[in-house]
Amino acid sequence: AAGEVQCLSYAGCNFLRQRLVLSTLSGRPLKIHKIRSKEEDPGLRDFEASFIRLIDKVTNGSRIEINQTGTTLYYQPGLLYGGSLEHDCSPSRSIGYYLEGLLCLAPFMKHPLKIVLRGVTNDQVDPSVDVLKATALPLLKKFGIDGEGLEIKINRRGMPPKGGGEILFACPVRKVLQPIQFTDPGKIKRIRGTAYSVRVSPQMANRMVESARSILNKFLPDIYIYTDHMKGVSSGKSPGFGMCLTAETINGAILSAELASNPQGQGEAVLPEELGQNCAKLLLEEIYRGGCVDSTNQGLALLLMTLGQRDVSKVLLGPLSPYTIEFLRHLRSFFQIMFKIETKTPEEERMGGEKVLMTCVGTGFSNLSKTIR
């Protein structure tokens, strides 16, 4: 039967994670060629190679072939195995880059996944560990992936360029996912957040909180922003500070925004007051975009809907990000699944920007590798 599964072929280095994750879940082999073949330094970057090694660690029997220049990758997925693991992430991207991929795969392992990831916890490119903890975990619970085993714990913070952070991610396994109907986000009831400072004065965090509150208090009274000042060993190897804010609605939708200071020795210094204000404005923009899932987790929500039982799932999203649009195309090629997409104008919804109602019937994906106890 293995010979009959058609190998999918792609060119270029974009959306490498999406392709590897979907290939692993669907069991379809994958060939990617022309990876940065025109550049002076061709082939896979170290953070991509590190992601491929991570996929290799959580699966059993995957076959990965990369040519000498690193411009062609062939991947034949094995079974998702899980278990207790450790992985050192490349410091050129934050742990969030790796964690986003793991969040998609973790519920379908044979053994519950418990993994320690080391590297950069907060940077300016990828969603930080704080945001994924605040938004992705509640989203998984909506699909029935919950229990004591589900957690993201930050043991140490690490800022770019040197990193030195460490987190623990644990996730239970599920045989099937529940379909969801999540179409009414409801009104915002509270805002929570974390202002963290690492290897700089603890005053920085307080200054960020003050300036963020100066904007958000006009919007809502129930605001609490924690300050998190890590000292000594748990503060990683580089200085920095930043903030992550989440707004929670009465129906349990969680929208997030975050900002981090420039890495040491890059760009000009950012004032904590500016950063706090800008982060608050970003959160208000995310609230305006709205939807039941924030823009960071659109892909995760759509994937879990795709893999649900053969039943209708609906979710209301804000405007689709370019990453999500490409993700929908990939879902079609790997799982032959199409979403029904209806746009809702602000007049119908009476709030914020244009919304999109995404509907699909799950593929009835069942976790074959989970041991029956």
The 8 nearest C-alpha neighbors of each residue, nearest first, counted from 0:
[[1, 3, 2, 4, 5, 27, 26, 28],
 [2, 0, 3, 4, 5, 27, 26, 28],
 [3, 1, 0, 4, 5, 6, 28, 27],
 [2, 4, 0, 1, 5, 6, 27, 28],
 [5, 3, 2, 1, 27, 6, 0, 28],
 [4, 6, 3, 7, 27, 28, 2, 1],
 [5, 7, 28, 29, 27, 4, 8, 30],
 [8, 6, 29, 30, 5, 28, 9, 27],
 [7, 9, 30, 31, 29, 6, 10, 32],
 [10, 8, 31, 30, 32, 11, 7, 29],
 [9, 11, 32, 31, 33, 34, 12, 8],
 [12, 10, 34, 33, 13, 32, 35, 9],
 [11, 13, 34, 15, 35, 14, 10, 33],
 [14, 12, 15, 11, 10, 16, 34, 17],
 [15, 13, 17, 16, 18, 12, 325, 322],
 [14, 16, 18, 13, 17, 12, 19, 47],
 [17, 15, 19, 18, 14, 20, 100, 50],
 [18, 16, 20, 14, 15, 19, 21, 326],
 [17, 19, 15, 21, 16, 20, 22, 14],
 [18, 20, 22, 16, 21, 17, 23, 15],
 [19, 21, 23, 17, 22, 18, 16, 24],
 [22, 20, 24, 18, 23, 19, 25, 17],
 [21, 23, 19, 27, 25, 20, 24, 26],
 [24, 22, 76, 20, 26, 21, 25, 19],
 [25, 23, 21, 22, 26, 20, 104, 27],
 [24, 26, 22, 27, 23, 21, 333, 334],
 [27, 25, 23, 22, 24, 76, 28, 77],
 [28, 26, 22, 25, 6, 4, 29, 5],
 [29, 27, 75, 6, 74, 76, 22, 7],
 [28, 30, 7, 74, 6, 73, 8, 27],
 [29, 31, 73, 8, 72, 7, 9, 74],
 [32, 30, 9, 72, 10, 71, 8, 73],
 [31, 33, 71, 10, 34, 70, 72, 11],
 [32, 34, 36, 11, 70, 10, 35, 71],
 [33, 35, 70, 11, 12, 42, 36, 32],
 [36, 34, 41, 42, 37, 38, 33, 11],
 [35, 37, 33, 41, 34, 38, 70, 42],
 [38, 36, 35, 41, 39, 33, 34, 40],
 [39, 37, 41, 40, 35, 36, 42, 34],
 [40, 38, 41, 37, 36, 35, 42, 68],
 [39, 41, 38, 42, 35, 36, 37, 44],
 [42, 40, 35, 36, 38, 39, 70, 37],
 [41, 43, 69, 70, 34, 35, 68, 36],
 [42, 44, 69, 47, 48, 70, 45, 34],
 [45, 43, 47, 46, 48, 42, 41, 49],
 [44, 46, 48, 47, 49, 89, 43, 91],
 [47, 45, 49, 89, 48, 44, 50, 92],
 [48, 46, 50, 49, 44, 45, 43, 51],
 [49, 47, 45, 51, 50, 46, 52, 44],
 [48, 50, 46, 52, 47, 51, 45, 53],
 [51, 49, 53, 47, 52, 48, 46, 54],
 [50, 52, 48, 54, 53, 49, 55, 47],
 [53, 51, 55, 49, 50, 54, 56, 48],
 [52, 54, 50, 56, 55, 51, 49, 57],
 [55, 53, 51, 57, 56, 52, 58, 50],
 [54, 56, 52, 53, 58, 57, 51, 61],
 [57, 55, 53, 54, 58, 52, 59, 84],
 [56, 58, 81, 54, 80, 55, 79, 53],
 [59, 57, 79, 80, 78, 55, 56, 77],
 [58, 60, 78, 77, 80, 61, 79, 57],
 [59, 61, 77, 62, 58, 78, 76, 55],
 [62, 60, 77, 76, 75, 59, 55, 58],
 [63, 61, 75, 74, 60, 76, 64, 77],
 [62, 64, 74, 73, 61, 75, 65, 72],
 [65, 63, 73, 72, 74, 62, 66, 71],
 [64, 66, 72, 71, 69, 73, 67, 63],
 [65, 67, 69, 71, 68, 70, 64, 72],
 [68, 66, 69, 65, 70, 71, 42, 64],
 [67, 69, 70, 66, 42, 41, 71, 65],
 [70, 68, 42, 66, 43, 67, 71, 65],
 [69, 71, 42, 34, 33, 68, 32, 36],
 [72, 70, 32, 66, 31, 69, 65, 33],
 [73, 71, 65, 31, 30, 64, 32, 74],
 [72, 74, 30, 64, 63, 29, 65, 31],
 [75, 73, 63, 29, 28, 62, 76, 30],
 [74, 76, 28, 62, 61, 63, 29, 77],
 [77, 75, 61, 23, 26, 74, 28, 62],
 [76, 78, 61, 60, 59, 58, 79, 75],
 [79, 77, 59, 58, 80, 60, 76, 368],
 [80, 78, 58, 108, 57, 109, 81, 59],
 [79, 81, 109, 58, 108, 57, 59, 78],
 [82, 80, 112, 57, 110, 108, 111, 109],
 [81, 83, 112, 110, 111, 113, 84, 80],
 [84, 82, 113, 114, 112, 81, 85, 111],
 [83, 85, 114, 113, 82, 115, 86, 56],
 [86, 84, 115, 114, 116, 87, 83, 117],
 [85, 87, 116, 88, 115, 117, 84, 53],
 [88, 86, 117, 116, 118, 89, 85, 49],
 [89, 87, 118, 117, 86, 90, 49, 94],
 [88, 90, 46, 91, 92, 49, 118, 45],
 [91, 89, 92, 118, 119, 162, 88, 161],
 [90, 92, 89, 46, 93, 160, 159, 45],
 [93, 91, 90, 89, 46, 96, 94, 119],
 [92, 94, 119, 95, 120, 96, 122, 125],
 [93, 95, 96, 97, 120, 119, 98, 118],
 [96, 94, 98, 93, 127, 126, 97, 128],
 [97, 95, 94, 98, 99, 93, 125, 92],
 [98, 96, 94, 95, 100, 99, 50, 101],
 [97, 99, 95, 101, 100, 96, 102, 94],
 [100, 98, 102, 101, 97, 96, 95, 103],
 [99, 101, 98, 97, 103, 102, 20, 16],
 [100, 102, 98, 104, 103, 99, 105, 97],
 [103, 101, 99, 100, 105, 104, 98, 106],
 [104, 102, 101, 100, 105, 299, 99, 20],
 [103, 105, 101, 102, 107, 106, 100, 20],
 [104, 106, 107, 102, 101, 108, 103, 170],
 [107, 105, 172, 173, 108, 104, 171, 170],
 [108, 106, 105, 366, 172, 104, 173, 109],
 [109, 107, 79, 80, 81, 110, 105, 106],
 [108, 110, 369, 368, 80, 81, 79, 370],
 [109, 111, 81, 82, 108, 80, 112, 369],
 [112, 110, 171, 172, 82, 170, 81, 108],
 [113, 111, 81, 82, 170, 169, 83, 110],
 [114, 112, 169, 83, 168, 82, 84, 111],
 [113, 115, 84, 85, 168, 83, 167, 112],
 [114, 116, 167, 85, 166, 86, 84, 168],
 [117, 115, 86, 166, 165, 87, 85, 114],
 [116, 118, 165, 87, 164, 88, 86, 166],
 [119, 117, 162, 164, 163, 88, 90, 94],
 [118, 120, 162, 93, 157, 158, 164, 94],
 [121, 119, 157, 94, 93, 156, 164, 128],
 [122, 120, 127, 158, 119, 93, 128, 157],
 [123, 121, 124, 259, 93, 159, 125, 158],
 [122, 124, 259, 125, 258, 121, 261, 260],
 [123, 125, 122, 126, 92, 93, 127, 121],
 [126, 124, 95, 96, 127, 93, 123, 122],
 [127, 125, 95, 130, 128, 131, 124, 295],
 [128, 126, 121, 95, 129, 130, 120, 125],
 [127, 129, 131, 130, 95, 120, 132, 126],
 [130, 128, 132, 127, 131, 133, 243, 121],
 [129, 131, 133, 132, 127, 128, 134, 126],
 [132, 130, 135, 128, 134, 133, 129, 127],
 [131, 133, 129, 130, 136, 134, 151, 135],
 [132, 134, 130, 131, 129, 135, 136, 137],
 [133, 135, 131, 136, 132, 137, 253, 130],
 [136, 134, 131, 138, 137, 132, 139, 133],
 [135, 137, 139, 138, 132, 134, 140, 133],
 [138, 136, 140, 139, 135, 134, 141, 133],
 [137, 139, 135, 141, 136, 140, 134, 142],
 [140, 138, 136, 144, 141, 142, 137, 135],
 [141, 139, 144, 145, 143, 137, 142, 138],
 [140, 142, 138, 139, 143, 137, 179, 144],
 [143, 141, 177, 140, 139, 176, 144, 178],
 [142, 144, 140, 141, 177, 145, 176, 139],
 [145, 143, 140, 139, 142, 173, 171, 106],
 [146, 144, 140, 143, 149, 147, 139, 171],
 [147, 145, 148, 149, 144, 171, 140, 170],
 [146, 148, 149, 145, 150, 171, 170, 169],
 [147, 149, 171, 170, 146, 169, 150, 145],
 [150, 148, 170, 169, 147, 145, 146, 171],
 [151, 149, 169, 168, 152, 148, 170, 136],
 [152, 150, 168, 167, 132, 169, 153, 166],
 [151, 153, 167, 166, 154, 150, 168, 132],
 [152, 154, 166, 155, 165, 167, 151, 156],
 [155, 153, 166, 165, 152, 233, 156, 167],
 [156, 154, 233, 164, 165, 153, 234, 235],
 [155, 157, 164, 234, 235, 120, 233, 165],
 [164, 156, 158, 162, 235, 163, 119, 120],
 [157, 159, 162, 119, 237, 121, 239, 120],
 [160, 158, 161, 162, 262, 119, 237, 122],
 [159, 161, 162, 262, 158, 90, 237, 263],
 [162, 160, 159, 236, 237, 90, 163, 158],
 [163, 161, 119, 157, 118, 158, 159, 164],
 [162, 164, 235, 157, 118, 236, 119, 161],
 [157, 165, 163, 156, 155, 118, 235, 119],
 [164, 166, 117, 155, 154, 116, 118, 153],
 [167, 165, 153, 154, 116, 152, 115, 117],
 [166, 168, 115, 152, 151, 114, 116, 153],
 [169, 167, 151, 114, 113, 150, 115, 166],
 [168, 170, 113, 150, 149, 112, 148, 114],
 [169, 171, 149, 148, 112, 111, 105, 106],
 [172, 170, 111, 148, 149, 106, 112, 173],
 [173, 171, 106, 111, 107, 108, 170, 174],
 [172, 174, 175, 106, 107, 144, 171, 176],
 [173, 175, 366, 365, 369, 172, 176, 107],
 [174, 176, 365, 173, 366, 308, 307, 177],
 [177, 175, 307, 142, 143, 308, 178, 173],
 [176, 178, 142, 143, 307, 179, 308, 175],
 [177, 179, 312, 307, 310, 308, 176, 304],
 [180, 178, 312, 181, 313, 177, 142, 141],
 [181, 179, 313, 312, 314, 182, 178, 311],
 [180, 182, 314, 179, 183, 313, 315, 291],
 [181, 183, 315, 314, 180, 184, 313, 291],
 [184, 182, 185, 181, 291, 315, 250, 290],
 [183, 185, 291, 252, 250, 290, 182, 248],
 [186, 184, 183, 250, 249, 248, 187, 252],
 [185, 187, 248, 249, 188, 184, 250, 247],
 [186, 188, 248, 247, 189, 249, 246, 185],
 [189, 187, 248, 249, 247, 186, 190, 221],
 [190, 188, 221, 247, 246, 187, 222, 191],
 [189, 191, 246, 222, 245, 247, 221, 223],
 [192, 190, 223, 245, 224, 222, 244, 246],
 [193, 191, 244, 224, 243, 245, 225, 223],
 [192, 194, 225, 224, 243, 226, 242, 195],
 [193, 195, 242, 226, 204, 241, 227, 225],
 [196, 194, 227, 240, 241, 228, 226, 204],
 [195, 197, 240, 228, 204, 239, 199, 201],
 [196, 198, 238, 239, 199, 234, 229, 240],
 [197, 199, 238, 234, 239, 196, 200, 237],
 [198, 200, 197, 238, 196, 201, 239, 203],
 [199, 201, 202, 203, 198, 196, 197, 204],
 [202, 200, 203, 204, 228, 196, 199, 205],
 [201, 203, 200, 205, 204, 206, 199, 196],
 [204, 202, 206, 201, 205, 200, 271, 207],
 [203, 205, 207, 194, 206, 202, 195, 196],
 [206, 204, 208, 202, 207, 203, 209, 226],
 [205, 207, 203, 209, 204, 208, 272, 271],
 [208, 206, 275, 271, 204, 272, 210, 205],
 [207, 209, 205, 211, 206, 210, 212, 204],
 [210, 208, 206, 212, 207, 211, 205, 213],
 [209, 211, 213, 272, 275, 207, 212, 276],
 [212, 210, 275, 276, 208, 279, 213, 209],
 [213, 211, 215, 214, 209, 210, 216, 208],
 [212, 214, 210, 211, 216, 215, 209, 217],
 [215, 213, 212, 211, 216, 217, 279, 276],
 [214, 216, 212, 218, 217, 213, 211, 219],
 [217, 215, 218, 219, 212, 220, 214, 213],
 [218, 216, 215, 219, 214, 213, 220, 212],
 [217, 219, 215, 216, 220, 214, 283, 221],
 [218, 220, 216, 221, 217, 215, 222, 189],
 [219, 221, 216, 222, 218, 217, 189, 215],
 [222, 220, 189, 219, 190, 223, 188, 216],
 [223, 221, 190, 191, 220, 189, 224, 219],
 [222, 224, 191, 225, 190, 192, 221, 189],
 [223, 225, 192, 193, 191, 208, 226, 222],
 [226, 224, 193, 192, 194, 227, 223, 191],
 [227, 225, 194, 193, 195, 204, 228, 224],
 [226, 228, 195, 194, 229, 225, 196, 193],
 [229, 227, 196, 195, 201, 197, 226, 230],
 [228, 230, 234, 197, 233, 227, 196, 231],
 [231, 229, 234, 233, 228, 232, 198, 197],
 [230, 232, 233, 234, 229, 235, 198, 197],
 [231, 233, 234, 235, 230, 155, 229, 236],
 [234, 232, 155, 231, 235, 229, 230, 156],
 [233, 235, 229, 156, 230, 197, 232, 231],
 [236, 234, 163, 157, 164, 156, 233, 162],
 [235, 237, 163, 161, 162, 157, 234, 238],
 [238, 236, 158, 161, 235, 159, 162, 239],
 [237, 239, 198, 197, 199, 158, 263, 236],
 [240, 238, 197, 260, 196, 158, 199, 237],
 [241, 239, 196, 195, 260, 197, 259, 242],
 [242, 240, 259, 195, 258, 260, 194, 196],
 [241, 243, 194, 258, 257, 193, 195, 259],
 [242, 244, 257, 193, 192, 256, 194, 130],
 [245, 243, 192, 256, 255, 191, 257, 193],
 [246, 244, 255, 191, 254, 190, 192, 247],
 [247, 245, 190, 254, 253, 189, 255, 191],
 [246, 248, 253, 189, 187, 252, 188, 251],
 [249, 247, 187, 188, 186, 251, 252, 250],
 [248, 250, 251, 185, 188, 186, 187, 247],
 [251, 249, 248, 185, 184, 252, 183, 186],
 [250, 252, 248, 249, 247, 253, 184, 185],
 [251, 253, 291, 248, 184, 247, 250, 292],
 [252, 254, 247, 246, 134, 251, 245, 248],
 [255, 253, 293, 246, 245, 285, 247, 286],
 [254, 256, 245, 244, 282, 246, 293, 253],
 [257, 255, 282, 244, 281, 243, 278, 245],
 [256, 258, 243, 242, 278, 244, 255, 259],
 [259, 257, 242, 241, 278, 243, 123, 274],
 [258, 260, 241, 123, 122, 240, 242, 261],
 [259, 261, 240, 241, 239, 269, 262, 258],
 [260, 262, 265, 266, 263, 259, 268, 269],
 [263, 261, 159, 265, 160, 264, 260, 239],
 [262, 264, 265, 261, 238, 160, 237, 239],
 [263, 265, 262, 266, 261, 267, 160, 268],
 [266, 264, 262, 263, 261, 267, 268, 160],
 [265, 267, 261, 268, 264, 262, 263, 269],
 [268, 266, 269, 265, 261, 264, 263, 262],
 [267, 269, 270, 266, 261, 260, 265, 263],
 [270, 268, 260, 271, 267, 274, 261, 273],
 [269, 271, 273, 272, 274, 268, 260, 275],
 [270, 272, 274, 207, 273, 203, 206, 275],
 [273, 271, 275, 207, 270, 210, 274, 206],
 [274, 272, 276, 270, 275, 271, 277, 269],
 [273, 275, 271, 277, 272, 276, 278, 270],
 [276, 274, 207, 211, 278, 272, 210, 273],
 [275, 277, 211, 279, 273, 278, 210, 274],
 [278, 276, 280, 274, 279, 275, 273, 281],
 [277, 279, 281, 275, 280, 276, 257, 258],
 [278, 280, 282, 276, 211, 277, 281, 275],
 [281, 279, 277, 283, 282, 278, 284, 276],
 [282, 280, 284, 278, 283, 279, 256, 277],
 [281, 283, 256, 285, 279, 284, 280, 255],
 [284, 282, 286, 280, 281, 285, 287, 279],
 [283, 285, 287, 281, 282, 286, 280, 288],
 [284, 286, 288, 282, 287, 283, 289, 281],
 [287, 285, 289, 283, 284, 288, 282, 254],
 [286, 288, 351, 284, 289, 285, 352, 283],
 [289, 287, 352, 285, 317, 286, 351, 284],
 [290, 288, 286, 317, 287, 285, 351, 291],
 [289, 291, 316, 317, 315, 292, 184, 354],
 [290, 292, 184, 252, 315, 316, 293, 181],
 [293, 291, 290, 316, 297, 252, 296, 253],
 [294, 292, 254, 295, 296, 297, 255, 291],
 [293, 295, 297, 296, 292, 320, 317, 319],
 [296, 294, 293, 297, 126, 298, 292, 255],
 [297, 295, 299, 298, 294, 293, 300, 292],
 [296, 298, 300, 294, 299, 295, 292, 301],
 [297, 299, 301, 323, 296, 300, 302, 326],
 [298, 300, 302, 296, 301, 297, 303, 103],
 [299, 301, 303, 297, 298, 302, 304, 296],
 [302, 300, 304, 298, 299, 303, 305, 297],
 [301, 303, 305, 299, 304, 300, 298, 306],
 [302, 304, 306, 300, 305, 301, 307, 299],
 [305, 303, 301, 307, 302, 306, 361, 312],
 [306, 304, 361, 302, 303, 307, 362, 301],
 [305, 307, 364, 303, 361, 304, 362, 363],
 [308, 306, 361, 176, 304, 178, 305, 363],
 [307, 309, 363, 361, 310, 362, 176, 178],
 [310, 308, 361, 363, 362, 360, 307, 311],
 [309, 311, 360, 308, 361, 178, 312, 307],
 [310, 312, 360, 359, 178, 361, 313, 358],
 [313, 311, 179, 178, 180, 359, 358, 304],
 [314, 312, 358, 180, 357, 181, 179, 182],
 [313, 315, 181, 182, 357, 356, 180, 316],
 [314, 316, 356, 182, 290, 291, 355, 357],
 [317, 315, 290, 355, 354, 291, 292, 356],
 [316, 318, 290, 354, 288, 289, 355, 319],
 [317, 319, 354, 353, 320, 355, 316, 288],
 [320, 318, 323, 317, 324, 321, 316, 294],
 [319, 321, 323, 322, 324, 318, 294, 297],
 [322, 320, 324, 323, 325, 319, 326, 318],
 [323, 321, 320, 325, 324, 326, 298, 14],
 [324, 322, 326, 320, 325, 321, 298, 319],
 [323, 325, 321, 327, 326, 322, 320, 319],
 [326, 324, 328, 322, 327, 323, 329, 321],
 [325, 327, 323, 329, 324, 328, 330, 322],
 [328, 326, 330, 324, 329, 325, 323, 331],
 [329, 327, 325, 331, 326, 330, 332, 324],
 [328, 330, 326, 332, 331, 327, 333, 325],
 [331, 329, 327, 333, 328, 334, 332, 326],
 [330, 332, 335, 336, 328, 329, 334, 333],
 [331, 333, 329, 330, 335, 334, 328, 336],
 [334, 332, 330, 331, 335, 329, 25, 21],
 [333, 335, 336, 330, 331, 332, 25, 362],
 [336, 334, 331, 332, 333, 337, 330, 362],
 [335, 337, 331, 334, 330, 338, 305, 362],
 [338, 336, 331, 339, 335, 359, 330, 327],
 [339, 337, 359, 358, 340, 357, 336, 327],
 [338, 340, 358, 357, 359, 341, 337, 356],
 [339, 341, 357, 356, 338, 355, 358, 342],
 [342, 340, 356, 355, 343, 339, 357, 358],
 [343, 341, 355, 354, 356, 344, 340, 353],
 [342, 344, 354, 355, 353, 347, 341, 345],
 [343, 345, 353, 346, 347, 342, 354, 348],
 [344, 346, 348, 349, 353, 350, 347, 352],
 [347, 345, 349, 344, 348, 350, 343, 353],
 [348, 346, 345, 344, 349, 343, 350, 353],
 [347, 349, 345, 350, 346, 344, 343, 351],
 [350, 348, 346, 345, 347, 351, 344, 352],
 [349, 351, 348, 345, 352, 346, 287, 347],
 [352, 350, 287, 288, 345, 289, 353, 349],
 [351, 353, 288, 345, 287, 354, 350, 289],
 [354, 352, 344, 345, 343, 318, 317, 351],
 [355, 353, 317, 343, 316, 318, 342, 352],
 [354, 356, 342, 316, 341, 315, 343, 317],
 [355, 357, 315, 341, 340, 314, 342, 316],
 [356, 358, 340, 314, 313, 339, 315, 355],
 [359, 357, 313, 339, 338, 312, 356, 340],
 [360, 358, 338, 312, 311, 339, 361, 313],
 [359, 361, 311, 310, 309, 312, 362, 305],
 [362, 360, 307, 305, 309, 308, 363, 306],
 [361, 363, 364, 306, 309, 305, 307, 308],
 [362, 364, 308, 309, 361, 307, 365, 306],
 [365, 363, 306, 362, 307, 308, 366, 175],
 [364, 366, 175, 174, 367, 363, 306, 308],
 [365, 367, 174, 107, 368, 369, 175, 364],
 [368, 366, 369, 365, 174, 370, 109, 107],
 [367, 369, 109, 366, 370, 108, 78, 79],
 [370, 368, 109, 367, 366, 371, 108, 174],
 [371, 369, 372, 368, 109, 110, 367, 366],
 [370, 372, 369, 368, 174, 367, 109, 366],
 [371, 370, 369, 174, 110, 109, 368, 173]]
